Amino acid sequence: MKKAGRIIHYTKYRVFVVEAEEKILPENKLVDSKGRIVGEVIDIIGPIKKPYLVVKPLIDKPEKLVGAELYYVRRRRRGR
């Protein structure tokens, strides 16, 4: 697992904003430190050098995870 970043906000639109360590492609699943799936990346926003991820939560009571570190497993892009 590779560190994705830290959840900095849970918005009124019911998505997380994650301060990312690096650019992570949409549709990647993010997990917590115990390996449980927490959410799915739906968008990348902000500057290229310091991106933010918009993540759709896939858990109950997502507001409790604000401040938590998230991780991901690097997926390869599908070839043609």
C-alpha positions as CSV (number, residue, x, y, z in Angstrom):
1,M,0.0,0.0,0.0
2,K,1.1,3.5,-0.8
3,K,0.1,6.6,1.2
4,A,-2.5,8.6,-0.7
5,G,-2.9,11.5,1.8
6,R,-4.9,12.9,4.7
7,I,-8.6,13.8,4.8
8,I,-8.8,17.5,5.5
9,H,-12.6,18.1,5.1
10,Y,-16.0,16.4,4.7
11,T,-18.2,18.7,2.6
12,K,-21.9,19.4,2.7
13,Y,-22.0,17.6,-0.7
14,R,-21.0,14.4,1.2
15,V,-17.5,14.0,-0.2
16,F,-14.1,14.0,1.3
17,V,-11.3,16.4,0.3
18,V,-8.0,14.7,0.7
19,E,-4.6,16.5,0.6
20,A,-2.8,14.2,-1.7
21,E,0.8,13.0,-1.6
22,E,0.7,12.6,-5.4
23,K,-1.8,12.5,-8.3
24,I,-4.1,9.4,-8.0
25,L,-6.3,8.6,-10.9
26,P,-10.1,8.6,-10.5
27,E,-11.8,5.2,-9.8
28,N,-8.9,4.2,-7.5
29,K,-10.2,2.9,-4.1
30,L,-8.7,4.3,-0.9
31,V,-8.3,2.3,2.3
32,D,-7.6,3.2,5.9
33,S,-4.6,1.9,7.9
34,K,-6.4,-1.4,8.6
35,G,-7.0,-2.1,4.9
36,R,-10.8,-1.3,4.9
37,I,-12.1,0.4,1.8
38,V,-13.1,3.9,2.7
39,G,-13.9,5.6,-0.6
40,E,-13.3,6.0,-4.3
41,V,-11.5,8.9,-6.0
42,I,-13.9,10.8,-8.2
43,D,-11.9,13.9,-9.2
44,I,-8.5,15.7,-8.8
45,I,-8.5,19.4,-8.1
46,G,-6.0,22.1,-7.3
47,P,-2.4,22.8,-8.4
48,I,-0.4,20.1,-10.1
49,K,2.4,20.2,-7.5
50,K,0.0,19.8,-4.6
51,P,-3.2,18.2,-5.7
52,Y,-6.3,17.5,-3.8
53,L,-8.6,14.5,-4.3
54,V,-12.4,14.5,-4.2
55,V,-13.4,11.2,-2.7
56,K,-16.8,9.6,-2.5
57,P,-17.1,7.8,0.9
58,L,-18.2,4.2,0.9
59,I,-18.7,3.8,4.6
60,D,-21.2,4.7,7.3
61,K,-20.5,7.9,9.4
62,P,-17.7,9.3,7.1
63,E,-17.4,12.5,9.1
64,K,-15.6,10.5,11.8
65,L,-12.6,10.0,9.5
66,V,-11.6,13.6,9.0
67,G,-7.9,13.8,9.8
68,A,-7.2,10.2,9.0
69,E,-4.5,9.0,6.6
70,L,-5.6,7.1,3.6
71,Y,-3.7,4.6,1.4
72,Y,-4.1,3.0,-2.0
73,V,-2.8,0.1,-4.1
74,R,-1.3,1.4,-7.3
75,R,-3.2,0.1,-10.3
76,R,-1.8,-0.1,-13.8
77,R,-3.5,1.6,-16.6
78,R,-5.2,-0.7,-19.1
79,G,-3.5,-1.0,-22.4
80,R,-5.2,-1.0,-25.8
